Every structure is written in structure tokens, then in C-alpha cells.
Amino acid sequence: MDFLSNLSNHFFLYLLSITLAGALGGVGNILISGEFQRFRKVVNQQNNAVYYNIGSIKEPLVGGIGGILTTLLFIETASGQYLLYLALLTGFGSSAFLKRYIEQKTDHIVEQNNNRIQSENIQTYQFESETNGSAVKGIMSPSPVYLTQSEIERLTILQAKVGEAIGPKEAKVYQCEINSLLSLGKQRSF
């Protein structure tokens, strides 16, 4: 390991080896956690917008960047072996931190969504030709949300997609579609 002794003298070699060590730490975190997430394409049905979620590819990238930023503090004073070891640990830790942060944000969105749907008074919407004239008069609390059978099925599918989302952006896309369905149902109650 001759290149490690003069790692601080060759900045390009330093960047390459430290980035690889940090990325290796990010890959190690994926392997230890056992949660490899594939690249996903998310399509918003409302406006046909397409979003991409790069999945677990972000963890080695963050690990490499974390390795570089952490070891820059010690490049003049530490040995090459210590810098590589530090980059590996930082890559692992920054990857784990990113994963935990994303999971917390996604769980928060899922919880918001579940609370919103549970607080709504969702009822099946009947078209004018299907009603027999016996409507309930009075004030309902909370106001009803009238959805057609196909909209209720779409709502159920969207709820499942929010629960399976691997990132907050993906969960927000589905939550936005759910909110528009609920708004449409509320408009029918007036």
C-alpha cells in the first residue's frame, strides 16, 4: 500500500480513493440493512407529470460525498490508512442517516394521509337517476365526501401506494391525488 503513504500529496488520487471508500461504506449500509430499493418512475395521474426516484443509488453517492467532506479536515495530519478508514465509516454513517431521514419524512406523510382520510365522512355517490327521493335532511358533521365507486377504488389504490412509497416525493405525489379526489367529493356535497 505504497500509495497510502503519500495520499495527501496527490489530490486526485486522494479524491478517488476517499470517494470510493465512502461509496463502499454506503454500499455496506445497503447490504447490512438488506433494504435495496430499485429505481422507480412515478407518474402523477392528475397532470401526467413524471417523477423519478433513484432508490438506493443515492446512498453510495452520499457516502462518497460524506467521505470527502469528513476527511478534508484531516488530510494534512492523518495517515492514508486512517483517512480511508474514516471515509469508509463516514460513508456508512451518512448513508444510514440519509435512509433514516427519508423514512421519517415518508412515515410522517403516510400518517398525515391516514389521519386525513379517517377524519372524512366518505360516502358512495349516487347519481340522480339512482336516488329514490328519500334523502337525509339536516347537517352532517363532518360534511360528507361523495365519491363514486370507481373513485373509492382509486382512493384505496392510492392509499396503498402512499404506504408503499420509498420516498417523500413519491408519497407526496400520491397524497396530492388523494387530496384532489377528496376535494371533488366535497364539492358534490354542496
Residue frames as qw, qx, qy, qz and C-alpha x, y, z in Angstrom:
[[0.000, 0.888, 0.461, 0.000, 0.00, 0.00, 0.00],
 [0.503, -0.072, 0.052, 0.860, 2.57, 2.49, -1.14],
 [0.023, 0.539, 0.360, 0.761, 0.01, 4.98, -2.46],
 [0.479, -0.762, -0.433, -0.054, -1.48, 5.42, 1.02],
 [0.601, -0.398, -0.166, 0.673, 1.71, 6.92, 2.46],
 [0.165, -0.185, 0.148, 0.957, 1.65, 9.93, 0.14],
 [0.115, 0.628, 0.756, 0.144, -2.09, 10.22, -0.32],
 [0.069, -0.869, -0.264, 0.413, -2.15, 13.85, 0.77],
 [0.245, -0.478, 0.418, 0.733, 0.47, 14.75, -1.89],
 [0.013, -0.087, -0.761, -0.642, -1.68, 13.56, -4.81],
 [0.384, 0.159, 0.346, -0.841, -5.03, 15.27, -4.57],
 [0.663, 0.171, -0.414, -0.599, -6.69, 13.42, -7.47],
 [0.506, 0.052, -0.856, 0.086, -5.65, 10.06, -6.03],
 [0.048, 0.058, 0.666, -0.742, -6.89, 11.28, -2.66],
 [0.538, 0.150, 0.054, -0.828, -10.31, 12.23, -4.08],
 [0.669, 0.152, -0.615, -0.388, -10.68, 8.98, -5.98],
 [0.426, 0.020, -0.866, 0.262, -9.70, 6.66, -3.13],
 [0.121, 0.099, 0.583, -0.797, -11.67, 8.55, -0.47],
 [0.590, 0.141, -0.122, -0.786, -14.77, 8.73, -2.69],
 [0.653, 0.085, -0.719, -0.223, -14.56, 5.01, -3.40],
 [0.249, -0.022, -0.830, 0.498, -14.12, 4.23, 0.31],
 [0.317, 0.131, 0.367, -0.865, -17.14, 6.42, 1.21],
 [0.669, 0.147, -0.357, -0.635, -19.23, 4.84, -1.56],
 [0.514, 0.065, -0.853, 0.063, -18.17, 1.40, -0.32],
 [0.030, 0.078, 0.699, -0.710, -19.44, 2.42, 3.12],
 [0.537, 0.171, 0.035, -0.825, -22.78, 3.39, 1.53],
 [0.677, 0.135, -0.637, -0.343, -22.98, 0.02, -0.23],
 [0.287, 0.049, -0.869, 0.400, -22.13, -1.67, 3.07],
 [0.310, 0.099, 0.469, -0.821, -25.07, 0.07, 4.70],
 [0.687, 0.167, -0.290, -0.644, -27.37, -1.18, 1.94],
 [0.597, 0.140, -0.789, -0.041, -26.10, -4.73, 2.39],
 [0.123, 0.007, -0.798, 0.589, -26.33, -4.72, 6.18],
 [0.426, 0.151, 0.327, -0.830, -29.80, -3.18, 6.27],
 [0.292, 0.190, 0.923, 0.162, -30.99, -5.51, 3.50],
 [0.317, 0.743, 0.456, -0.374, -33.14, -2.78, 2.00],
 [0.259, -0.112, 0.526, 0.803, -32.16, -2.32, -1.61],
 [0.394, 0.677, 0.426, -0.452, -34.66, -0.06, -3.34],
 [0.543, 0.278, 0.563, 0.557, -34.85, -0.06, -7.11],
 [0.009, -0.114, 0.221, 0.969, -35.08, 2.93, -9.39],
 [0.225, 0.571, 0.771, -0.172, -38.73, 4.00, -9.76],
 [0.011, -0.196, -0.362, -0.912, -40.70, 6.08, -12.19],
 [0.073, 0.498, 0.701, -0.506, -43.71, 7.77, -10.57],
 [0.012, 0.332, 0.514, 0.791, -46.49, 9.16, -12.77],
 [0.190, 0.286, 0.471, -0.813, -48.97, 11.66, -11.38],
 [0.231, 0.444, 0.834, 0.232, -52.36, 10.74, -12.89],
 [0.083, 0.814, 0.366, -0.443, -53.75, 14.27, -12.43],
 [0.231, 0.885, -0.174, -0.364, -51.37, 16.19, -14.64],
 [0.932, 0.331, -0.005, 0.146, -49.37, 13.31, -16.19],
 [0.013, 0.862, -0.486, 0.145, -46.17, 14.64, -14.60],
 [0.928, 0.059, -0.328, 0.164, -43.35, 12.11, -14.28],
 [0.317, -0.821, 0.432, -0.198, -41.04, 11.95, -11.28],
 [0.784, 0.261, -0.543, 0.150, -38.05, 9.69, -10.77],
 [0.637, -0.689, 0.304, -0.162, -36.82, 8.15, -7.54],
 [0.467, 0.602, -0.647, 0.022, -33.26, 6.83, -7.82],
 [0.925, -0.261, -0.264, -0.079, -33.73, 4.40, -4.94],
 [0.796, -0.535, 0.085, 0.271, -30.63, 3.04, -3.22],
 [0.669, 0.462, 0.032, 0.581, -28.24, 4.60, -5.74],
 [0.077, -0.888, 0.062, -0.449, -28.26, 7.75, -3.62],
 [0.770, -0.633, 0.072, 0.040, -26.65, 6.01, -0.64],
 [0.802, -0.045, 0.135, 0.580, -23.21, 5.36, -2.19],
 [0.299, 0.683, 0.132, 0.653, -23.30, 8.88, -3.66],
 [0.402, -0.853, 0.028, -0.332, -23.97, 10.41, -0.26],
 [0.875, -0.408, 0.087, 0.247, -21.38, 8.08, 1.28],
 [0.694, 0.287, 0.108, 0.651, -18.73, 9.27, -1.20],
 [0.041, 0.777, 0.044, 0.626, -19.53, 12.94, -0.59],
 [0.651, -0.743, 0.025, -0.156, -19.56, 12.40, 3.18],
 [0.887, -0.160, 0.056, 0.429, -16.19, 10.64, 2.97],
 [0.481, 0.494, 0.051, 0.722, -14.64, 13.55, 1.10],
 [0.205, -0.811, -0.032, -0.548, -16.07, 16.23, 3.40],
 [0.777, -0.629, 0.019, -0.013, -15.05, 14.46, 6.58],
 [0.858, -0.115, 0.092, 0.492, -11.52, 13.58, 5.54],
 [0.357, 0.739, 0.029, 0.570, -10.76, 17.06, 4.21],
 [0.440, -0.863, 0.102, -0.226, -10.43, 18.11, 7.84],
 [0.758, -0.520, 0.375, 0.120, -7.64, 15.59, 8.45],
 [0.829, 0.541, -0.028, 0.137, -5.80, 15.44, 5.11],
 [0.272, 0.789, -0.429, 0.347, -2.64, 17.18, 6.38],
 [0.334, -0.591, 0.606, -0.414, -2.36, 15.47, 9.75],
 [0.846, -0.101, 0.448, -0.269, -3.62, 11.90, 9.33],
 [0.279, -0.286, 0.841, 0.366, -2.14, 8.87, 7.60],
 [0.410, 0.134, -0.594, -0.680, -3.61, 7.41, 4.41],
 [0.310, -0.197, -0.930, 0.012, -4.93, 4.31, 6.19],
 [0.003, -0.395, -0.604, 0.692, -6.70, 6.46, 8.76],
 [0.299, 0.307, -0.148, -0.891, -8.26, 8.62, 6.02],
 [0.422, 0.004, -0.777, -0.468, -9.59, 5.56, 4.18],
 [0.244, -0.291, -0.874, 0.303, -10.94, 4.08, 7.40],
 [0.091, 0.393, 0.363, -0.840, -12.59, 7.39, 8.28],
 [0.367, 0.205, -0.406, -0.812, -14.11, 7.70, 4.79],
 [0.363, -0.125, -0.901, -0.202, -15.49, 4.16, 5.00],
 [0.149, -0.402, -0.753, 0.499, -17.12, 4.82, 8.37],
 [0.168, 0.382, 0.104, -0.903, -18.43, 8.21, 7.28],
 [0.354, 0.076, -0.647, -0.672, -19.88, 6.70, 4.10],
 [0.314, -0.286, -0.904, 0.039, -21.66, 4.07, 6.15],
 [0.105, -0.449, -0.579, 0.672, -22.93, 6.59, 8.70],
 [0.207, 0.313, -0.103, -0.921, -24.05, 9.25, 6.25],
 [0.359, -0.063, -0.774, -0.517, -25.88, 6.62, 4.21],
 [0.281, -0.389, -0.846, 0.233, -27.65, 5.35, 7.34],
 [0.001, 0.417, 0.327, -0.848, -28.52, 8.92, 8.36],
 [0.283, 0.159, -0.415, -0.850, -29.98, 9.65, 4.92],
 [0.361, -0.201, -0.870, -0.268, -32.03, 6.46, 4.95],
 [0.208, -0.443, -0.729, 0.478, -33.41, 7.17, 8.42],
 [0.084, 0.353, 0.078, -0.928, -34.24, 10.77, 7.49],
 [0.344, 0.040, -0.595, -0.725, -36.11, 9.72, 4.34],
 [0.343, -0.303, -0.889, -0.016, -38.02, 7.02, 6.22],
 [0.103, -0.434, -0.561, 0.697, -39.09, 9.53, 8.89],
 [0.221, 0.282, -0.147, -0.922, -40.33, 12.05, 6.32],
 [0.390, -0.054, -0.759, -0.518, -42.18, 9.35, 4.39],
 [0.281, -0.354, -0.856, 0.251, -43.76, 7.93, 7.57],
 [0.036, 0.381, 0.334, -0.861, -44.91, 11.43, 8.53],
 [0.348, 0.162, -0.401, -0.832, -46.62, 11.87, 5.14],
 [0.396, -0.175, -0.877, -0.211, -48.27, 8.43, 5.44],
 [0.179, -0.388, -0.724, 0.541, -49.53, 9.31, 8.92],
 [0.178, 0.311, 0.045, -0.933, -50.89, 12.67, 7.70],
 [0.393, 0.046, -0.640, -0.658, -52.64, 10.94, 4.85],
 [0.349, -0.267, -0.897, 0.049, -54.20, 8.25, 7.06],
 [0.059, -0.400, -0.545, 0.735, -55.44, 10.85, 9.56],
 [0.262, 0.237, -0.198, -0.914, -56.97, 12.93, 6.78],
 [0.435, -0.067, -0.752, -0.491, -58.84, 10.01, 5.25],
 [0.305, -0.319, -0.851, 0.284, -60.06, 8.75, 8.64],
 [0.020, 0.366, 0.384, -0.847, -61.41, 12.18, 9.51],
 [0.312, 0.107, -0.404, -0.853, -63.51, 12.36, 6.32],
 [0.605, 0.231, 0.603, -0.467, -67.11, 11.17, 6.08],
 [0.129, 0.275, -0.737, -0.604, -66.73, 9.24, 2.82],
 [0.626, 0.307, 0.585, -0.415, -69.97, 8.04, 1.26],
 [0.393, 0.175, 0.757, 0.492, -70.88, 6.45, -2.05],
 [0.231, 0.354, -0.086, -0.902, -72.19, 8.97, -4.53],
 [0.418, 0.416, 0.806, 0.042, -75.46, 8.06, -6.23],
 [0.054, 0.089, 0.429, 0.897, -76.41, 9.71, -9.47],
 [0.415, 0.070, 0.155, -0.894, -79.79, 11.48, -9.72],
 [0.689, 0.049, -0.500, -0.522, -81.41, 8.57, -11.60],
 [0.525, 0.005, -0.828, 0.195, -80.46, 6.12, -8.83],
 [0.068, -0.031, 0.588, -0.805, -81.99, 8.01, -5.91],
 [0.167, -0.481, -0.846, -0.162, -85.48, 7.20, -4.73],
 [0.178, -0.701, -0.196, -0.662, -86.17, 10.62, -3.26],
 [0.711, -0.673, -0.206, 0.006, -85.58, 9.65, 0.36],
 [0.482, 0.504, -0.341, 0.630, -82.65, 11.91, 1.17],
 [0.545, -0.506, -0.473, 0.473, -81.48, 12.64, 4.69],
 [0.050, 0.854, 0.094, 0.509, -82.12, 16.26, 5.63],
 [0.611, -0.784, -0.013, 0.110, -80.07, 18.13, 8.19],
 [0.149, 0.857, -0.484, 0.095, -76.46, 18.93, 8.94],
 [0.970, -0.063, -0.157, 0.177, -73.88, 16.17, 8.96],
 [0.148, -0.889, 0.426, -0.082, -70.68, 16.61, 10.90],
 [0.134, -0.467, 0.335, 0.807, -68.20, 16.37, 9.26],
 [0.604, 0.517, -0.065, -0.603, -69.67, 17.21, 5.89],
 [0.883, 0.095, 0.458, 0.043, -69.92, 14.18, 3.62],
 [0.012, 0.555, -0.633, -0.540, -67.48, 13.39, 0.84],
 [0.835, 0.340, 0.316, -0.296, -69.35, 11.77, -2.03],
 [0.041, -0.505, 0.757, 0.412, -67.21, 9.50, -4.20],
 [0.827, 0.243, -0.269, -0.430, -68.29, 7.20, -6.99],
 [0.957, -0.204, 0.204, 0.014, -67.47, 3.52, -6.72],
 [0.790, 0.437, -0.066, 0.425, -64.56, 3.88, -9.18],
 [0.063, 0.791, -0.289, 0.536, -63.24, 6.86, -7.18],
 [0.726, -0.568, 0.301, -0.244, -63.42, 4.86, -3.96],
 [0.966, 0.069, 0.107, 0.223, -61.44, 2.09, -5.65],
 [0.512, 0.657, -0.160, 0.530, -58.89, 4.65, -6.88],
 [0.329, -0.789, 0.286, -0.434, -58.68, 6.09, -3.35],
 [0.908, -0.346, 0.233, -0.031, -57.93, 2.62, -1.97],
 [0.852, 0.335, 0.015, 0.403, -55.21, 2.07, -4.59],
 [0.221, 0.778, -0.201, 0.552, -53.68, 5.48, -3.84],
 [0.611, -0.695, 0.261, -0.276, -53.70, 4.76, -0.09],
 [0.959, -0.112, 0.173, 0.193, -51.77, 1.56, -0.73],
 [0.654, 0.556, -0.038, 0.512, -49.28, 3.41, -2.94],
 [0.148, -0.845, 0.249, -0.449, -48.70, 6.04, -0.24],
 [0.804, -0.512, 0.282, -0.110, -47.98, 3.23, 2.23],
 [0.918, 0.081, 0.217, 0.321, -45.52, 1.58, -0.19],
 [0.333, 0.915, -0.119, 0.193, -43.73, 4.82, -1.16],
 [0.837, -0.095, -0.160, 0.515, -39.95, 4.72, -0.77],
 [0.363, 0.023, -0.086, 0.927, -39.50, 8.46, -0.51],
 [0.079, 0.558, 0.454, -0.691, -41.33, 11.62, 0.49],
 [0.204, 0.325, -0.383, -0.840, -41.58, 12.91, -3.09],
 [0.264, -0.113, -0.884, -0.368, -43.36, 9.75, -4.21],
 [0.128, -0.468, -0.797, 0.360, -45.67, 9.82, -1.17],
 [0.090, 0.480, 0.151, -0.859, -46.49, 13.49, -1.81],
 [0.230, 0.102, -0.629, -0.735, -47.46, 12.73, -5.43],
 [0.304, -0.327, -0.882, -0.153, -49.99, 10.13, -4.30],
 [0.132, -0.497, -0.585, 0.627, -51.15, 12.31, -1.40],
 [0.135, 0.301, -0.156, -0.931, -51.85, 15.14, -3.85],
 [0.333, -0.104, -0.755, -0.555, -54.03, 12.82, -5.95],
 [0.278, -0.429, -0.828, 0.232, -55.90, 11.71, -2.81],
 [0.039, -0.440, -0.316, 0.840, -56.49, 15.34, -1.81],
 [0.252, 0.145, -0.400, -0.869, -57.92, 16.15, -5.25],
 [0.348, -0.267, -0.861, -0.257, -60.27, 13.15, -5.04],
 [0.232, -0.489, -0.684, 0.488, -61.47, 14.25, -1.60],
 [0.053, 0.342, 0.025, -0.938, -61.94, 17.84, -2.81],
 [0.308, -0.045, -0.654, -0.690, -64.01, 16.61, -5.74],
 [0.359, -0.386, -0.850, 0.023, -66.14, 14.58, -3.34],
 [0.141, -0.454, -0.466, 0.746, -66.63, 17.57, -1.04],
 [0.155, 0.160, -0.273, -0.936, -67.79, 19.69, -3.98],
 [0.344, -0.243, -0.798, -0.432, -70.56, 17.17, -4.66],
 [0.270, -0.446, -0.757, 0.392, -71.92, 17.65, -1.13],
 [0.014, 0.351, 0.178, -0.919, -72.79, 21.31, -1.77]]
